Every structure is written in structure tokens, then in C-alpha cells.
Amino acid sequence: MFYRSKDKLHGWCKPCARPYNRLKFRCSKYKLTLEEVLFHLKKEQCPLCDGALRTDQEKKFDHCPNSGRFRDVLCNTCNIAMGRKDNPEWDRRATAYREYHAERHRCL
């Protein structure tokens, strides 16, 4: 099935085009290749809490807020909580995570 937008006819149906468009968006936003995005989407464990990442919706692409550089894939809870200090053990791991990526990409 094809669908028509305002200016052109598309070769994919909308349900098939959505995942591809999400991949293209992540590639351009985080300056990653398609292979790098697919590699990170295959990860099954959050590097901060060791929780399972079962679906692509649970995988959040974490990036440095200052430089915009991609750091890693996190679970939604850890991605939201990056600035919080609720749990001392989690905070220690989050600090180590930030320092590792700061050294690697020179962003703080």
C-alpha cells in the first residue's frame, strides 16, 4: 500500500515507515550511523540499574545536555532520574557513568 503526502507518493505504508523514520531520526539527532543505532537497540540491560530493556520503547537514548553527544541507552527510569539523588548507590553509579562518558567525549 502506498500513501500520498502533500507533495509526493511514498513507497512504504505508514506502519512500515514509522520504525524506519525513528531510526533515521536517531541517526541524525545523535550523529550515529544506522549500524550504531541498531547495535544500541539490541542492548538488553540498562548500564545504571542493570534492569531489563525488553522493548524499543523502554530504551532511551541518553545524551550529554551540554554537547548533545550520545552516551548510551538507558531505561526510562534512569534516563529521567539522571539529575536526582534519591538512592546513594544509584547516585554513585550515575556519577561513575557521567565521568566515564565525560572523559570519553569531553562533555560535562
N, C-alpha and C positions, 0 to 999 in steps of 0.2 A: 504494500500500500504506500502510495506517495501522498504527501500533503503539500499544500501550497501556502507559502507565507506571502507577505505583501509584494515582494519583488521577485521571487523565484520558486521553482518547483524543487522540492527536496527528494533525495533518493532513498531516504530511510523513513520509516513510520516514526511517529513521535515516541512511543515506548522504547524503540531501539535506539533512537538518537539521544535520549536523556543520559544514559550512562556514558556514552562517548563524549557528550558535551561536558559532563562533570570532569572527566579525565582531562580534556583539553583545557578546562578552566584551571584545574590544579597545576597542570604543566606551566601555564603562562603566569599564574599568580606567584608560584613559588620557584619559578625558573628551574624546573626539573624536566628531565626527559621522560617520555612515556614509560620507558623501562624502569626508571627510578620510581615513578608513581606506582606502577604495578607491583614493584618489589615491596614498597612500604605498605601497600594494601594487603599483601599476603601475610603480614605480621599478625600473630595471634595472641600477643601478650603485651600489656602496657609496661613500658620500662620503669615507671614510677611505682605503681601499686601491685604489679605482677598480676593484675586482673585479666580475664579473658577478653579478647576482642573478636567477637563472633561474626558480626556483620559490618559492612562498609559504613553503615550509619553510626556505629559505635566508635569508628576510627576518626579521630580529629587530627588534622594536620597542624601541629604546633609550630609557631614561628616566633622569631625574636621581634618584639614590638618596635624596637628602635631601627633595626636594619631591614626587617621584613624577610630575613633568611629563614628557610625551613630548618627545623631542628629534628623532629621525629614525629611519629604517630603516637598519640596518647588516647586513653579512653576519655569520654566526655567529662567525667567527674574530675579527673586530674587536670584536664585542659582548663576547666573553669576555675579550679582551685589553685592554679599556679601562684597566685599572689597571696593566698591565705596561709595562716599559720595555726591551723586548728590542731594538728597532730604533730608532735615533735619528731617522730620517726619519719613521717611523710615529708616534713619540712627539711630534715637532714638530706633525704634522698633528692628532693626537689632542688636544694641548693647545690648538691653534687652534680645533678643533671644540668643546671644552668651553667655552672662553672666549666663543665666538660665542653658544652657547646660554645661557651664564650671563648674558650681557648682555641677551639677548632675553627670558629668563624669570626672571632674578634668582635663579638657583639655582647653588650651588657644591657 
